[in-house]
Amino acid sequence: MTRALIADDEAHLATYLRDQLLKLWPELEIVAIARNGPEAAERIAELQPDIAFLDIQMPGLTGLDVAAGIEGLTRVVFVTAYDEYALSAFDAEAVDYVLKPVTAERLARTVDRVRRALAPREDAAAEPPDDARLARALRRLQAPATQAAAPLRWIRASQGELTHQVAVSDVMFFHADDKYTCVRTAQAEHLIRTPIAELAAQLDGQQFWQIHRSTIVNLAHLAGTRRDEASRLFVRVTGWKDELPVSRAYVHLFKPM
C-alpha cells in the first residue's frame, strides 16, 4: 500500500485533498496531515511516506524548505495557490505542481503521475538499498565511462588573446553560469563553454562529485558540510567564503562520509 502525507495550514483544504485523493486512489493510505512546515518535516522524517503533498506557503517552513530537507525516498507533489515557485519545484524534483483550487480532473492526472513515479519502487525488492550502498553502486555504474579514457587533467580556458592552462587538481569547483561553466580555483575564475554534464563524464568520479545539477566540487578542497534550520545541506570549500547548496538528488553521497 502506498503511504502519503498531506501538509497544509488550512485544515479544510487538507481535508478536501485527502477526501479527493481517497476517491481517486482507494488503496492510498494517508498516514498524517501536518498543519505547518516543521510538523511536516518531522512527520516525513518519522514516517517516511512514499509521497508528500505539500502546500508551499506554510508557517515555520515553506513546502520548498521541507522538500529540500527530505533525506529518504519520499517523493513530493506541491499543491499551492502560487505559480511563481514552479522552477524551484523543478529543482526539488517534484513529481507534480498543482495549482489551487484543485479539481478532480487535475488531481486524477497527478495520481497517475505519482503511480508511474512510484512504480519502479513498488516493483522492486521490499527493502531498498541504504544510502551508502546506493552511493557505491552509482560510482560503480560511472566507472566504465571514467575507465574508457584517462580522467581530465587540464582545462584550457581562453580569455581574450590569452589561453590559460588550468590543472584540474587546482579546481575547487565547477558551476554552470548561463551559457558558460565557471572554473573556480583559489587564484582565479575562468569561463569555459563545456557543459557541466560533459565535464562530469570526463572528470575522475572518485575525486569530483556533482552536488547539484549546476555544480561539481573537488573533494580535495572540501572543508566540511552544514545543515541549516530547514535541514538543507551545504558544503564548505577551503578558500571560498560562500557555501554551496546540495540538492536532494545528491544528499545521499555525503552520508557514508
DRENSEDO-619870 format. One record per residue (C-alpha): x, z, y; residue number from 1. Coordinates in pm, whole numbers, plus 50000, padded with zeros to 5 digits. Example, Ala and Ser with C-alpha at 12.3 -4.5 7.8 and 13.67 -1.06 7.14 Angstrom:
% residues 2
<node><east>51230</east><up>50780</up><north>49550</north><marke>1</marke></node>
<node><east>51367</east><up>50714</up><north>49894</north><marke>2</marke></node>
***
This chain:
% residues 257
<node><east>50000</east><up>50000</up><north>50000</north><marke>1</marke></node>
<node><east>50130</east><up>49905</up><north>50344</north><marke>2</marke></node>
<node><east>50159</east><up>50203</up><north>50579</north><marke>3</marke></node>
<node><east>50106</east><up>50177</up><north>50954</north><marke>4</marke></node>
<node><east>50132</east><up>50389</up><north>51266</north><marke>5</marke></node>
<node><east>49943</east><up>50336</up><north>51591</north><marke>6</marke></node>
<node><east>50072</east><up>50465</up><north>51925</north><marke>7</marke></node>
<node><east>49856</east><up>50452</up><north>52237</north><marke>8</marke></node>
<node><east>49795</east><up>50714</up><north>52506</north><marke>9</marke></node>
<node><east>49434</east><up>50600</up><north>52542</north><marke>10</marke></node>
<node><east>49252</east><up>50757</up><north>52246</north><marke>11</marke></node>
<node><east>48956</east><up>50519</up><north>52247</north><marke>12</marke></node>
<node><east>49186</east><up>50215</up><north>52235</north><marke>13</marke></node>
<node><east>49384</east><up>50364</up><north>51948</north><marke>14</marke></node>
<node><east>49061</east><up>50434</up><north>51759</north><marke>15</marke></node>
<node><east>48932</east><up>50084</up><north>51825</north><marke>16</marke></node>
<node><east>49258</east><up>49931</up><north>51699</north><marke>17</marke></node>
<node><east>49250</east><up>50149</up><north>51388</north><marke>18</marke></node>
<node><east>48891</east><up>50052</up><north>51306</north><marke>19</marke></node>
<node><east>48955</east><up>49681</up><north>51359</north><marke>20</marke></node>
<node><east>49272</east><up>49685</up><north>51150</north><marke>21</marke></node>
<node><east>49096</east><up>49856</up><north>50860</north><marke>22</marke></node>
<node><east>48816</east><up>49598</up><north>50872</north><marke>23</marke></node>
<node><east>49066</east><up>49312</up><north>50856</north><marke>24</marke></node>
<node><east>49305</east><up>49483</up><north>50615</north><marke>25</marke></node>
<node><east>49122</east><up>49738</up><north>50395</north><marke>26</marke></node>
<node><east>49437</east><up>49812</up><north>50192</north><marke>27</marke></node>
<node><east>49624</east><up>49925</up><north>50503</north><marke>28</marke></node>
<node><east>49694</east><up>50299</up><north>50530</north><marke>29</marke></node>
<node><east>49706</east><up>50440</up><north>50884</north><marke>30</marke></node>
<node><east>49947</east><up>50731</up><north>50844</north><marke>31</marke></node>
<node><east>49942</east><up>50854</up><north>51205</north><marke>32</marke></node>
<node><east>49808</east><up>50793</up><north>51555</north><marke>33</marke></node>
<node><east>50052</east><up>50901</up><north>51827</north><marke>34</marke></node>
<node><east>49943</east><up>50975</up><north>52185</north><marke>35</marke></node>
<node><east>50276</east><up>50926</up><north>52362</north><marke>36</marke></node>
<node><east>50623</east><up>50781</up><north>52323</north><marke>37</marke></node>
<node><east>50813</east><up>51089</up><north>52198</north><marke>38</marke></node>
<node><east>50543</east><up>51163</up><north>51942</north><marke>39</marke></node>
<node><east>50555</east><up>50803</up><north>51822</north><marke>40</marke></node>
<node><east>50934</east><up>50815</up><north>51784</north><marke>41</marke></node>
<node><east>50917</east><up>51144</up><north>51596</north><marke>42</marke></node>
<node><east>50642</east><up>51032</up><north>51360</north><marke>43</marke></node>
<node><east>50812</east><up>50699</up><north>51285</north><marke>44</marke></node>
<node><east>51137</east><up>50878</up><north>51200</north><marke>45</marke></node>
<node><east>50946</east><up>51126</up><north>50981</north><marke>46</marke></node>
<node><east>50701</east><up>50894</up><north>50805</north><marke>47</marke></node>
<node><east>50894</east><up>50564</up><north>50800</north><marke>48</marke></node>
<node><east>50580</east><up>50344</up><north>50814</north><marke>49</marke></node>
<node><east>50611</east><up>49974</up><north>50731</north><marke>50</marke></node>
<node><east>50465</east><up>49869</up><north>51066</north><marke>51</marke></node>
<node><east>50412</east><up>50038</up><north>51403</north><marke>52</marke></node>
<node><east>50156</east><up>49915</up><north>51654</north><marke>53</marke></node>
<node><east>50297</east><up>50032</up><north>51986</north><marke>54</marke></node>
<node><east>50150</east><up>50036</up><north>52333</north><marke>55</marke></node>
<node><east>50424</east><up>49971</up><north>52591</north><marke>56</marke></node>
<node><east>50323</east><up>50191</up><north>52883</north><marke>57</marke></node>
<node><east>50311</east><up>50541</up><north>52735</north><marke>58</marke></node>
<node><east>50411</east><up>50885</up><north>52869</north><marke>59</marke></node>
<node><east>50757</east><up>51012</up><north>52784</north><marke>60</marke></node>
<node><east>50896</east><up>50693</up><north>52631</north><marke>61</marke></node>
<node><east>50776</east><up>50335</up><north>52656</north><marke>62</marke></node>
<node><east>50695</east><up>50139</up><north>52344</north><marke>63</marke></node>
<node><east>51013</east><up>49939</up><north>52404</north><marke>64</marke></node>
<node><east>51214</east><up>50264</up><north>52409</north><marke>65</marke></node>
<node><east>51053</east><up>50375</up><north>52085</north><marke>66</marke></node>
<node><east>51125</east><up>50040</up><north>51918</north><marke>67</marke></node>
<node><east>51487</east><up>50048</up><north>52029</north><marke>68</marke></node>
<node><east>51533</east><up>50387</up><north>51863</north><marke>69</marke></node>
<node><east>51396</east><up>50289</up><north>51521</north><marke>70</marke></node>
<node><east>51667</east><up>50310</up><north>51257</north><marke>71</marke></node>
<node><east>51468</east><up>50246</up><north>50940</north><marke>72</marke></node>
<node><east>51283</east><up>49939</up><north>50814</north><marke>73</marke></node>
<node><east>50974</east><up>49988</up><north>51033</north><marke>74</marke></node>
<node><east>50867</east><up>49664</up><north>51198</north><marke>75</marke></node>
<node><east>50690</east><up>49658</up><north>51534</north><marke>76</marke></node>
<node><east>50385</east><up>49494</up><north>51692</north><marke>77</marke></node>
<node><east>50340</east><up>49555</up><north>52065</north><marke>78</marke></node>
<node><east>49981</east><up>49591</up><north>52185</north><marke>79</marke></node>
<node><east>49974</east><up>49602</up><north>52563</north><marke>80</marke></node>
<node><east>49788</east><up>49504</up><north>52878</north><marke>81</marke></node>
<node><east>50107</east><up>49366</up><north>53034</north><marke>82</marke></node>
<node><east>50255</east><up>49025</up><north>52965</north><marke>83</marke></node>
<node><east>50586</east><up>49070</up><north>53152</north><marke>84</marke></node>
<node><east>50754</east><up>49251</up><north>52861</north><marke>85</marke></node>
<node><east>50738</east><up>48959</up><north>52617</north><marke>86</marke></node>
<node><east>51110</east><up>48876</up><north>52649</north><marke>87</marke></node>
<node><east>51207</east><up>49239</up><north>52589</north><marke>88</marke></node>
<node><east>50976</east><up>49240</up><north>52287</north><marke>89</marke></node>
<node><east>51168</east><up>48942</up><north>52152</north><marke>90</marke></node>
<node><east>51492</east><up>49138</up><north>52189</north><marke>91</marke></node>
<node><east>51328</east><up>49422</up><north>51996</north><marke>92</marke></node>
<node><east>51250</east><up>49176</up><north>51713</north><marke>93</marke></node>
<node><east>50877</east><up>49238</up><north>51733</north><marke>94</marke></node>
<node><east>50655</east><up>49076</up><north>51472</north><marke>95</marke></node>
<node><east>50392</east><up>49006</up><north>51737</north><marke>96</marke></node>
<node><east>50299</east><up>49071</up><north>52100</north><marke>97</marke></node>
<node><east>49925</east><up>49121</up><north>52150</north><marke>98</marke></node>
<node><east>49760</east><up>49145</up><north>52490</north><marke>99</marke></node>
<node><east>49467</east><up>49377</up><north>52556</north><marke>100</marke></node>
<node><east>49174</east><up>49355</up><north>52532</north><marke>101</marke></node>
<node><east>49235</east><up>49282</up><north>52164</north><marke>102</marke></node>
<node><east>48983</east><up>49052</up><north>51999</north><marke>103</marke></node>
<node><east>48911</east><up>49048</up><north>51627</north><marke>104</marke></node>
<node><east>49022</east><up>48684</up><north>51607</north><marke>105</marke></node>
<node><east>49358</east><up>48757</up><north>51772</north><marke>106</marke></node>
<node><east>49412</east><up>49066</up><north>51558</north><marke>107</marke></node>
<node><east>49342</east><up>48863</up><north>51244</north><marke>108</marke></node>
<node><east>49636</east><up>48637</up><north>51334</north><marke>109</marke></node>
<node><east>49851</east><up>48945</up><north>51387</north><marke>110</marke></node>
<node><east>49756</east><up>49085</up><north>51046</north><marke>111</marke></node>
<node><east>49852</east><up>48753</up><north>50888</north><marke>112</marke></node>
<node><east>50191</east><up>48758</up><north>51064</north><marke>113</marke></node>
<node><east>50257</east><up>49117</up><north>50960</north><marke>114</marke></node>
<node><east>50168</east><up>49042</up><north>50598</north><marke>115</marke></node>
<node><east>50410</east><up>48749</up><north>50595</north><marke>116</marke></node>
<node><east>50682</east><up>48953</up><north>50767</north><marke>117</marke></node>
<node><east>50650</east><up>49232</up><north>50511</north><marke>118</marke></node>
<node><east>50602</east><up>49010</up><north>50206</north><marke>119</marke></node>
<node><east>50971</east><up>48998</up><north>50102</north><marke>120</marke></node>
<node><east>50987</east><up>49377</up><north>50121</north><marke>121</marke></node>
<node><east>50670</east><up>49419</up><north>49919</north><marke>122</marke></node>
<node><east>50802</east><up>49182</up><north>49650</north><marke>123</marke></node>
<node><east>51144</east><up>49347</up><north>49637</north><marke>124</marke></node>
<node><east>51250</east><up>49645</up><north>49431</north><marke>125</marke></node>
<node><east>51073</east><up>49968</up><north>49514</north><marke>126</marke></node>
<node><east>51382</east><up>50130</up><north>49665</north><marke>127</marke></node>
<node><east>51555</east><up>49923</up><north>49938</north><marke>128</marke></node>
<node><east>51933</east><up>49938</up><north>49967</north><marke>129</marke></node>
<node><east>52063</east><up>50205</up><north>50204</north><marke>130</marke></node>
<node><east>52224</east><up>50105</up><north>50532</north><marke>131</marke></node>
<node><east>52581</east><up>50148</up><north>50407</north><marke>132</marke></node>
<node><east>52528</east><up>49917</up><north>50110</north><marke>133</marke></node>
<node><east>52341</east><up>49670</up><north>50331</north><marke>134</marke></node>
<node><east>52632</east><up>49659</up><north>50576</north><marke>135</marke></node>
<node><east>52879</east><up>49594</up><north>50293</north><marke>136</marke></node>
<node><east>52653</east><up>49325</up><north>50148</north><marke>137</marke></node>
<node><east>52628</east><up>49149</up><north>50483</north><marke>138</marke></node>
<node><east>53005</east><up>49146</up><north>50516</north><marke>139</marke></node>
<node><east>53042</east><up>49008</up><north>50162</north><marke>140</marke></node>
<node><east>52797</east><up>48729</up><north>50244</north><marke>141</marke></node>
<node><east>53002</east><up>48643</up><north>50551</north><marke>142</marke></node>
<node><east>53331</east><up>48646</up><north>50356</north><marke>143</marke></node>
<node><east>53322</east><up>48288</up><north>50218</north><marke>144</marke></node>
<node><east>53288</east><up>48149</up><north>50571</north><marke>145</marke></node>
<node><east>53582</east><up>48350</up><north>50701</north><marke>146</marke></node>
<node><east>53793</east><up>48272</up><north>50393</north><marke>147</marke></node>
<node><east>53737</east><up>47898</up><north>50420</north><marke>148</marke></node>
<node><east>53966</east><up>47890</up><north>50724</north><marke>149</marke></node>
<node><east>54203</east><up>48139</up><north>50879</north><marke>150</marke></node>
<node><east>54034</east><up>48362</up><north>51139</north><marke>151</marke></node>
<node><east>54066</east><up>48255</up><north>51500</north><marke>152</marke></node>
<node><east>54387</east><up>48393</up><north>51659</north><marke>153</marke></node>
<node><east>54392</east><up>48232</up><north>52004</north><marke>154</marke></node>
<node><east>54138</east><up>48137</up><north>52269</north><marke>155</marke></node>
<node><east>54206</east><up>47860</up><north>52517</north><marke>156</marke></node>
<node><east>54027</east><up>47917</up><north>52847</north><marke>157</marke></node>
<node><east>54054</east><up>47675</up><north>53138</north><marke>158</marke></node>
<node><east>54038</east><up>47787</up><north>53498</north><marke>159</marke></node>
<node><east>54084</east><up>47505</up><north>53749</north><marke>160</marke></node>
<node><east>54410</east><up>47332</up><north>53665</north><marke>161</marke></node>
<node><east>54533</east><up>47627</up><north>53456</north><marke>162</marke></node>
<node><east>54476</east><up>47681</up><north>53086</north><marke>163</marke></node>
<node><east>54509</east><up>48038</up><north>52962</north><marke>164</marke></node>
<node><east>54614</east><up>48113</up><north>52606</north><marke>165</marke></node>
<node><east>54442</east><up>48442</up><north>52515</north><marke>166</marke></node>
<node><east>54530</east><up>48632</up><north>52200</north><marke>167</marke></node>
<node><east>54211</east><up>48717</up><north>52013</north><marke>168</marke></node>
<node><east>54354</east><up>49061</up><north>51930</north><marke>169</marke></node>
<node><east>54362</east><up>49136</up><north>52306</north><marke>170</marke></node>
<node><east>53992</east><up>49063</up><north>52350</north><marke>171</marke></node>
<node><east>53782</east><up>49377</up><north>52395</north><marke>172</marke></node>
<node><east>53450</east><up>49196</up><north>52361</north><marke>173</marke></node>
<node><east>53274</east><up>48861</up><north>52397</north><marke>174</marke></node>
<node><east>52949</east><up>48839</up><north>52590</north><marke>175</marke></node>
<node><east>52718</east><up>48541</up><north>52633</north><marke>176</marke></node>
<node><east>52655</east><up>48467</up><north>53001</north><marke>177</marke></node>
<node><east>52413</east><up>48183</up><north>53073</north><marke>178</marke></node>
<node><east>52596</east><up>47859</up><north>52977</north><marke>179</marke></node>
<node><east>52927</east><up>48033</up><north>52911</north><marke>180</marke></node>
<node><east>53075</east><up>48304</up><north>52693</north><marke>181</marke></node>
<node><east>53271</east><up>48572</up><north>52875</north><marke>182</marke></node>
<node><east>53601</east><up>48667</up><north>52708</north><marke>183</marke></node>
<node><east>53692</east><up>49016</up><north>52830</north><marke>184</marke></node>
<node><east>54042</east><up>49157</up><north>52793</north><marke>185</marke></node>
<node><east>54190</east><up>49468</up><north>52957</north><marke>186</marke></node>
<node><east>54360</east><up>49248</up><north>53216</north><marke>187</marke></node>
<node><east>54117</east><up>48967</up><north>53291</north><marke>188</marke></node>
<node><east>53789</east><up>48792</up><north>53229</north><marke>189</marke></node>
<node><east>53780</east><up>48431</up><north>53109</north><marke>190</marke></node>
<node><east>53488</east><up>48194</up><north>53058</north><marke>191</marke></node>
<node><east>53463</east><up>47952</up><north>52768</north><marke>192</marke></node>
<node><east>53187</east><up>47716</up><north>52654</north><marke>193</marke></node>
<node><east>53192</east><up>47817</up><north>52286</north><marke>194</marke></node>
<node><east>52856</east><up>47980</up><north>52193</north><marke>195</marke></node>
<node><east>52852</east><up>48332</up><north>52053</north><marke>196</marke></node>
<node><east>52716</east><up>48213</up><north>51718</north><marke>197</marke></node>
<node><east>53002</east><up>47967</up><north>51679</north><marke>198</marke></node>
<node><east>53258</east><up>48232</up><north>51775</north><marke>199</marke></node>
<node><east>53115</east><up>48478</up><north>51522</north><marke>200</marke></node>
<node><east>53178</east><up>48227</up><north>51243</north><marke>201</marke></node>
<node><east>53544</east><up>48185</up><north>51347</north><marke>202</marke></node>
<node><east>53636</east><up>48550</up><north>51402</north><marke>203</marke></node>
<node><east>53758</east><up>48800</up><north>51144</north><marke>204</marke></node>
<node><east>53438</east><up>48972</up><north>51031</north><marke>205</marke></node>
<node><east>53628</east><up>49288</up><north>50943</north><marke>206</marke></node>
<node><east>53764</east><up>49318</up><north>51298</north><marke>207</marke></node>
<node><east>53485</east><up>49177</up><north>51516</north><marke>208</marke></node>
<node><east>53126</east><up>49297</up><north>51488</north><marke>209</marke></node>
<node><east>52825</east><up>49144</up><north>51655</north><marke>210</marke></node>
<node><east>52623</east><up>49427</up><north>51810</north><marke>211</marke></node>
<node><east>52367</east><up>49219</up><north>52000</north><marke>212</marke></node>
<node><east>52262</east><up>48856</up><north>51995</north><marke>213</marke></node>
<node><east>52478</east><up>48813</up><north>52307</north><marke>214</marke></node>
<node><east>52770</east><up>49049</up><north>52232</north><marke>215</marke></node>
<node><east>53060</east><up>49074</up><north>51985</north><marke>216</marke></node>
<node><east>53303</east><up>49368</up><north>52003</north><marke>217</marke></node>
<node><east>53660</east><up>49411</up><north>51878</north><marke>218</marke></node>
<node><east>53666</east><up>49727</up><north>51663</north><marke>219</marke></node>
<node><east>54030</east><up>49782</up><north>51758</north><marke>220</marke></node>
<node><east>53912</east><up>49861</up><north>52111</north><marke>221</marke></node>
<node><east>53610</east><up>50071</up><north>52010</north><marke>222</marke></node>
<node><east>53625</east><up>50414</up><north>52173</north><marke>223</marke></node>
<node><east>53302</east><up>50558</up><north>52030</north><marke>224</marke></node>
<node><east>52923</east><up>50545</up><north>52034</north><marke>225</marke></node>
<node><east>52647</east><up>50729</up><north>52218</north><marke>226</marke></node>
<node><east>52272</east><up>50769</up><north>52182</north><marke>227</marke></node>
<node><east>52054</east><up>50823</up><north>52485</north><marke>228</marke></node>
<node><east>51738</east><up>51032</up><north>52508</north><marke>229</marke></node>
<node><east>51537</east><up>50738</up><north>52371</north><marke>230</marke></node>
<node><east>51768</east><up>50714</up><north>52064</north><marke>231</marke></node>
<node><east>51909</east><up>50380</up><north>52177</north><marke>232</marke></node>
<node><east>52265</east><up>50324</up><north>52056</north><marke>233</marke></node>
<node><east>52551</east><up>50224</up><north>52286</north><marke>234</marke></node>
<node><east>52919</east><up>50159</up><north>52215</north><marke>235</marke></node>
<node><east>53208</east><up>50255</up><north>52441</north><marke>236</marke></node>
<node><east>53508</east><up>50025</up><north>52467</north><marke>237</marke></node>
<node><east>53852</east><up>50154</up><north>52562</north><marke>238</marke></node>
<node><east>53944</east><up>50033</up><north>52911</north><marke>239</marke></node>
<node><east>53587</east><up>49929</up><north>53002</north><marke>240</marke></node>
<node><east>53372</east><up>50150</up><north>53223</north><marke>241</marke></node>
<node><east>53029</east><up>50028</up><north>53112</north><marke>242</marke></node>
<node><east>52867</east><up>50094</up><north>52774</north><marke>243</marke></node>
<node><east>52744</east><up>49804</up><north>52561</north><marke>244</marke></node>
<node><east>52396</east><up>49827</up><north>52404</north><marke>245</marke></node>
<node><east>52349</east><up>49782</up><north>52029</north><marke>246</marke></node>
<node><east>52029</east><up>49605</up><north>51932</north><marke>247</marke></node>
<node><east>51814</east><up>49726</up><north>51642</north><marke>248</marke></node>
<node><east>51936</east><up>49448</up><north>51414</north><marke>249</marke></node>
<node><east>52292</east><up>49583</up><north>51420</north><marke>250</marke></node>
<node><east>52248</east><up>49961</up><north>51438</north><marke>251</marke></node>
<node><east>52298</east><up>49989</up><north>51060</north><marke>252</marke></node>
<node><east>52661</east><up>49871</up><north>51093</north><marke>253</marke></node>
<node><east>52760</east><up>50197</up><north>51259</north><marke>254</marke></node>
<node><east>52603</east><up>50439</up><north>51010</north><marke>255</marke></node>
<node><east>52883</east><up>50419</up><north>50749</north><marke>256</marke></node>
<node><east>53147</east><up>50486</up><north>51018</north><marke>257</marke></node>
***
